[in-house]
């Protein structure tokens, strides 16, 4: 995992060096350029144009033990018309965790490098253009299938369908940009059983945590249905040509049939964006400010949700237009 950390740091340093010494090429974000790491704008690609994205997200710190996970996304987007774009993405992940057992979620230590984890297809339609109308409005539909659990790193077949709305408003001739998002996601998930050795180790860990010699680690293998609501907003300001600095925030709440509201979390953090006429990059740090509902045994920080979320996330997105 140290190799990935050093590579990310080197890339961010190189990006800053290039941005400082290259000549300005733009005065406003181009169509569908991602000013934020987690919040999406309402712009779409011009007809016939294409864009390739590479996303890297680092999630770490569940309050105890050691937890570090990386999510990767390689996406191709195409402008079918000036108002309608489609995209297809390959997903990957890596994980390194030890010293933490979470009943029903994390059976123990797991560590591996980059693995294929799924595929995602998305369509986006623009109803109102932020550049031409008082407020921009778009809608998206995403269909995702993954084969790995992002929390434990183990095998898990998950299919999700998400619909979203994106609002975008330009101020000061495009120097200040405000964005708002709403999303609704439905998920069907089916986990593979634990191996006998993993189950035995997890049982032993739970017995030590609870002090109950008869306790057994719960690992549900019945299919699950979940609904997730997401709301977010971002504000980005161009402080010099090509460079934007901003802040973004996102609230998520998940509901499951048997338990009602299972979790909620609220993240916020700064973002930095650089864009030229051919490529752009965005770096966002996200910190969990508040979370709740389900907690793991002996969780120390009860003001956060640390089962399916972590305390911190960093996302780097790079895009190339052609």
C-alpha positions in Angstrom: 0.0 0.0 0.0 3.0 2.3 0.5 3.6 2.2 -3.2 0.2 3.5 -4.0 0.5 6.3 -1.4 3.8 7.4 -2.8 2.5 7.3 -6.3 -0.5 9.4 -5.4 1.7 12.0 -3.7 4.1 12.1 -6.6 1.2 12.6 -9.1 -0.3 15.4 -7.0 3.1 17.2 -6.7 3.6 16.9 -10.5 0.1 18.2 -11.2 0.8 21.2 -9.1 4.2 21.9 -10.7 2.6 21.6 -14.2 -0.3 23.9 -13.3 2.0 26.6 -12.0 4.3 26.7 -15.0 2.0 26.0 -17.9 0.3 28.9 -19.7 -3.4 29.6 -18.9 -5.7 27.9 -21.4 -9.2 28.5 -20.1 -11.3 31.0 -18.2 -14.2 28.7 -17.3 -14.8 25.0 -16.7 -15.5 23.1 -19.9 -18.7 21.0 -20.5 -19.0 18.2 -18.0 -15.6 18.9 -16.4 -15.7 17.6 -12.8 -15.0 20.5 -10.5 -15.8 18.3 -7.5 -14.8 14.8 -6.3 -18.2 13.7 -5.1 -20.7 16.2 -6.4 -21.7 16.2 -10.1 -22.6 19.2 -12.3 -25.4 19.5 -14.8 -23.3 19.9 -17.9 -23.0 17.2 -20.6 -20.4 16.6 -23.3 -20.8 18.2 -26.7 -22.2 16.0 -29.4 -19.6 13.5 -30.8 -17.0 14.3 -28.2 -15.4 11.8 -25.8 -13.8 11.9 -22.4 -11.8 9.3 -20.4 -11.7 9.5 -16.6 -9.5 7.8 -14.0 -10.8 8.0 -10.4 -8.8 6.9 -7.3 -10.4 7.0 -3.9 -8.6 6.2 -0.6 -10.7 5.3 2.4 -9.1 4.9 5.8 -9.6 4.8 9.6 -12.5 3.0 11.3 -11.5 4.1 14.8 -9.8 0.9 15.8 -7.2 -1.5 14.3 -5.9 -0.7 10.8 -8.1 -0.1 7.8 -7.1 1.2 4.4 -8.9 0.6 1.1 -8.6 2.0 -2.4 -11.3 2.2 -5.1 -10.4 2.7 -8.8 -12.6 3.6 -11.7 -11.7 3.9 -15.4 -14.6 5.5 -17.3 -15.2 6.3 -21.0 -17.9 8.9 -21.7 -19.4 9.8 -25.1 -21.7 12.7 -26.1 -24.5 11.2 -28.1 -26.1 14.6 -28.5 -25.4 18.0 -27.0 -27.9 17.1 -24.3 -27.4 13.3 -23.8 -24.2 11.5 -22.8 -23.5 7.8 -21.9 -20.6 6.2 -20.2 -19.2 2.8 -19.3 -16.7 2.2 -16.4 -14.5 -0.6 -15.1 -14.2 -0.8 -11.3 -11.4 -2.1 -9.1 -10.3 -2.1 -5.5 -7.6 -3.0 -3.0 -7.7 -3.4 0.7 -5.5 -3.8 3.7 -7.1 -4.3 7.1 -6.1 -5.9 10.4 -6.8 -5.7 14.1 -10.6 -5.1 13.7 -13.6 -7.4 13.6 -17.1 -6.1 12.9 -19.9 -8.5 13.4 -21.8 -9.2 10.1 -19.4 -6.9 8.1 -15.7 -7.5 8.7 -14.6 -11.0 9.7 -11.0 -10.2 10.2 -7.7 -9.3 8.5 -7.7 -9.1 4.7 -5.0 -7.7 2.3 -4.6 -7.7 -1.4 -3.6 -5.4 -4.3 -5.7 -4.2 -7.2 -8.6 -6.6 -8.2 -11.4 -6.2 -10.7 -14.5 -5.4 -8.7 -17.3 -4.5 -11.2 -18.7 -2.6 -14.1 -20.9 0.5 -14.3 -23.1 2.0 -17.0 -24.5 5.6 -16.9 -26.7 7.8 -18.9 -27.2 11.6 -18.4 -29.7 14.0 -20.0 -29.6 17.7 -19.7 -32.9 19.5 -19.5 -31.6 23.1 -18.8 -28.2 24.3 -19.7 -26.3 26.2 -16.9 -24.7 28.4 -19.6 -27.9 29.4 -21.3 -30.7 29.1 -18.7 -31.0 30.7 -15.3 -30.3 27.3 -13.6 -28.9 24.1 -15.2 -30.8 20.8 -14.6 -29.8 17.2 -15.6 -30.9 13.7 -14.6 -28.8 10.6 -14.5 -29.4 6.9 -14.4 -26.7 4.4 -13.3 -26.6 0.6 -13.3 -23.7 -1.0 -11.4 -22.8 -4.6 -10.8 -19.9 -5.5 -8.4 -18.4 -8.8 -7.3 -16.4 -7.6 -4.2 -17.6 -6.1 -1.0 -15.9 -2.7 -0.6 -16.0 -3.0 3.2 -14.6 -6.5 3.9 -13.0 -7.1 0.5 -14.7 -10.5 0.3 -16.9 -11.9 -2.5 -20.3 -10.3 -2.8 -22.5 -9.9 -5.8 -24.2 -6.5 -5.7 -26.5 -4.9 -8.3 -27.5 -1.3 -7.9 -29.7 1.1 -9.8 -29.5 4.8 -9.1 -31.3 7.9 -10.3 -30.1 11.4 -9.7 -30.8 15.1 -10.3 -28.1 17.7 -10.7 -28.6 21.4 -10.4 -25.9 23.9 -11.4 -25.7 27.7 -11.4 -23.1 30.1 -12.7 -22.3 33.4 -10.9 -19.9 36.2 -11.7 -19.6 35.1 -15.4 -18.7 31.6 -14.5 -16.1 32.5 -11.8 -18.3 31.1 -9.1 -20.2 27.8 -9.6 -22.8 26.3 -7.3 -24.0 22.7 -7.7 -26.6 20.6 -5.9 -27.4 16.9 -6.1 -30.2 14.5 -5.1 -30.0 10.7 -5.6 -31.9 7.5 -4.9 -30.3 4.1 -5.1 -31.8 0.6 -4.9 -29.5 -2.3 -4.2 -29.7 -6.1 -4.3 -26.8 -7.9 -2.6 -25.9 -11.5 -2.1 -22.8 -12.5 -0.1 -20.8 -15.8 -0.5 -20.4 -17.9 2.7 -17.3 -17.6 4.8 -14.7 -20.4 4.6 -14.5 -22.6 7.6 -11.2 -21.2 8.7 -12.4 -17.5 8.4 -15.6 -18.4 10.3 -13.6 -20.0 13.1 -11.2 -17.0 13.4 -14.1 -14.6 13.4 -16.0 -16.6 16.1 -12.9 -16.6 18.3 -12.6 -12.8 17.9 -16.2 -12.1 18.7 -16.0 -14.4 21.8 -13.0 -12.3 23.0 -14.8 -9.0 22.4 -18.0 -10.0 24.1 -16.6 -12.3 26.8 -19.2 -14.9 25.7 -17.5 -18.3 25.0 -20.6 -19.4 23.0 -20.8 -16.3 20.8 -20.8 -16.8 17.0 -19.8 -14.3 14.3 -22.8 -13.4 12.2 -22.3 -13.5 8.4 -25.7 -13.3 6.7 -25.9 -15.0 3.3 -29.5 -14.3 2.6 -30.0 -11.8 -0.2 -30.5 -8.2 1.0 -32.5 -5.3 -0.4 -31.4 -1.7 0.5 -32.5 1.9 -0.4 -30.0 4.7 -0.1 -30.8 8.5 -0.2 -28.1 11.0 -1.1 -28.0 14.8 -1.0 -25.0 17.0 -1.7 -23.9 20.4 -2.6 -20.7 22.2 -3.7 -19.4 25.7 -4.3 -16.3 26.3 -6.5 -14.4 29.6 -7.2 -11.9 30.3 -9.9 -9.2 32.2 -8.1 -6.7 32.3 -11.0 -7.0 31.2 -14.6 -7.3 27.4 -14.9 -7.6 26.9 -11.1 -10.7 26.4 -8.9 -10.9 26.0 -5.2 -14.1 24.8 -3.6 -15.9 23.0 -0.8 -18.4 20.1 -1.1 -20.6 18.2 1.3 -22.7 15.0 1.1 -25.3 13.3 3.3 -26.3 9.7 2.9 -28.9 7.6 4.6 -29.5 3.8 4.0 -32.7 1.9 4.8 -33.1 -1.9 4.9 -36.4 -3.8 5.1 -35.8 -5.5 8.4 -34.2 -2.7 10.4 -35.5 0.6 8.9 -32.7 3.2 8.8 -29.5 1.3 9.0 -27.0 4.1 8.8 -26.4 7.8 8.0 -23.3 9.9 7.5 -22.4 13.4 6.7 -19.1 14.2 4.9 -17.6 17.6 3.9 -14.2 18.9 2.7 -12.2 21.1 0.4 -11.6 20.4 -3.3 -8.9 21.8 -5.7 -9.4 21.7 -9.5 -7.1 22.4 -12.4 -8.3 22.4 -16.1 -6.8 23.0 -19.5 -8.3 22.7 -22.9 -7.5 18.9 -23.1 -7.3 17.6 -19.6 -8.2 18.3 -16.0 -7.7 17.0 -12.5 -9.6 17.4 -9.2 -8.4 16.5 -5.7 -10.9 16.3 -2.8 -10.5 15.5 0.9 -13.6 14.3 2.6 -13.9 14.1 6.4 -16.9 12.4 8.2 -18.4 15.1 10.4 -21.4 13.1 11.8 -22.9 9.7 11.5 -24.9 7.1 13.3 -27.3 4.2 13.7 -25.4 0.9 13.6 -22.2 0.6 15.6 -19.7 -2.2 16.1 -18.8 -3.8 19.5 -16.8 -1.5 21.7 -16.8 1.4 19.1 -15.1 4.3 20.8 -16.3 7.2 18.7 -20.1 7.0 18.8 -20.7 10.2 16.9 -19.7 8.6 13.6 -20.8 5.7 11.4 -17.7 3.5 11.1 -19.1 0.2 9.9 -19.7 0.9 6.2 -17.9 4.3 6.2 -14.5 5.5 7.4 -13.4 8.7 9.1 -11.5 10.0 6.0 -11.5 9.8 2.2 -9.4 11.3 -0.5 -10.4 11.2 -4.2 -8.3 12.2 -7.2 -10.0 12.4 -10.6 -8.2 13.0 -13.9 -10.0 13.5 -17.2 -8.8 13.7 -20.8 -11.0 15.2 -23.6 -10.8 14.1 -27.2 
